């Protein structure tokens, strides 16, 4: 069931202020805050409160007794005001984020979808979103209302819109196709993987556990090509000469021609994601925290843009002008599958020049990205938080 989580109430004007003369400053209690951006100021009834760093991203704020609500503000971000949760008063860390000020990036919806959502895709009409989770496929409206659909059980790792069909990858070795009148398809392997949309209504299926690339004709629901590989490929993008895939562990790009010939080029680091924008192939490197524009004909890097820790996924807008980058955030030093110190981000770049257009904070480990067919909305999953967030885009 969808659960809306308006964690903070937006204040449309300046941060609210009332007199503190009746509040007891002598007595206070501690609030542990994990708020982004990190230069956010904290106010009690309009008066700024000092804070002491506890870790790199958690700060301790002493709040006067009698205060049950705090306000927050940072330059370039919408001010917010919220009641202090009881769990926070008992010592729990209060994690939240601010939303960008202005109209280019507008928060449209946020809703809980379940455990470990990865990929997602809009339906062809752009009204609904299909989400791949470890608990099955789930369908919601853009606002987060659950949509009745045939039960799709299993652990799904990705979803993609291919013309008028949504394809979802199940770890049992099948691809579920929507509309549901199209039968499920065995893709020749099993385990975790990802999808890449190709021209002509085709789909590339990239096997992680069993390294492979399969090309699917979605309309015909059949495998066109299947290649077994020596190393895992995590993402792929089409280009004029075929398909380029990222070899994460080897720091290489794998170039695949339509007749199945393979060549590799070294790019270094840990290339995680690929996307085509015009004549450029963009590659996200987790090791360096950069995205690089590649000339696919020369197979060389033209320029790179620093974006931040662990760029996970790339998605180009339908008009080809905007590159969205999902950054997972800093890894937990014990295990990357645990909550890290900071929230991740989704950044927006000019897909031709790499110029930064803006960004939003996600929550814990933003991962899947999906543009609506119109390009008006972008949705993304927060892997550890179990959320989907939807933004209206108007650059």
Secondary structure as GFF3:
##gff-version 3
##sequence-region A 1 395
A	DSSP	beta_strand	3	4	.	.	.	ID=ss1
A	DSSP	beta_strand	9	10	.	.	.	ID=ss2
A	DSSP	beta_strand	24	36	.	.	.	ID=ss3
A	DSSP	beta_strand	41	44	.	.	.	ID=ss4
A	DSSP	beta_strand	47	48	.	.	.	ID=ss5
A	DSSP	beta_strand	51	53	.	.	.	ID=ss6
A	DSSP	beta_strand	59	65	.	.	.	ID=ss7
A	DSSP	beta_strand	69	73	.	.	.	ID=ss8
A	DSSP	beta_strand	80	83	.	.	.	ID=ss9
A	DSSP	alpha_helix	86	89	.	.	.	ID=ss10
A	DSSP	beta_strand	93	97	.	.	.	ID=ss11
A	DSSP	beta_strand	105	112	.	.	.	ID=ss12
A	DSSP	beta_strand	120	122	.	.	.	ID=ss13
A	DSSP	beta_strand	128	133	.	.	.	ID=ss14
A	DSSP	beta_strand	136	141	.	.	.	ID=ss15
A	DSSP	beta_strand	156	162	.	.	.	ID=ss16
A	DSSP	beta_strand	165	170	.	.	.	ID=ss17
A	DSSP	beta_strand	174	178	.	.	.	ID=ss18
A	DSSP	beta_strand	185	186	.	.	.	ID=ss19
A	DSSP	beta_strand	193	198	.	.	.	ID=ss20
A	DSSP	three_ten_helix	199	201	.	.	.	ID=ss21
A	DSSP	beta_strand	202	207	.	.	.	ID=ss22
A	DSSP	beta_strand	212	217	.	.	.	ID=ss23
A	DSSP	beta_strand	222	228	.	.	.	ID=ss24
A	DSSP	beta_strand	236	239	.	.	.	ID=ss25
A	DSSP	beta_strand	242	247	.	.	.	ID=ss26
A	DSSP	beta_strand	252	256	.	.	.	ID=ss27
A	DSSP	beta_strand	262	266	.	.	.	ID=ss28
A	DSSP	beta_strand	271	277	.	.	.	ID=ss29
A	DSSP	beta_strand	280	285	.	.	.	ID=ss30
A	DSSP	beta_strand	290	295	.	.	.	ID=ss31
A	DSSP	beta_strand	300	306	.	.	.	ID=ss32
A	DSSP	beta_strand	311	316	.	.	.	ID=ss33
A	DSSP	beta_strand	322	327	.	.	.	ID=ss34
A	DSSP	beta_strand	345	350	.	.	.	ID=ss35
A	DSSP	beta_strand	356	361	.	.	.	ID=ss36
A	DSSP	beta_strand	366	371	.	.	.	ID=ss37
A	DSSP	beta_strand	377	382	.	.	.	ID=ss38
A	DSSP	beta_strand	387	393	.	.	.	ID=ss39
###
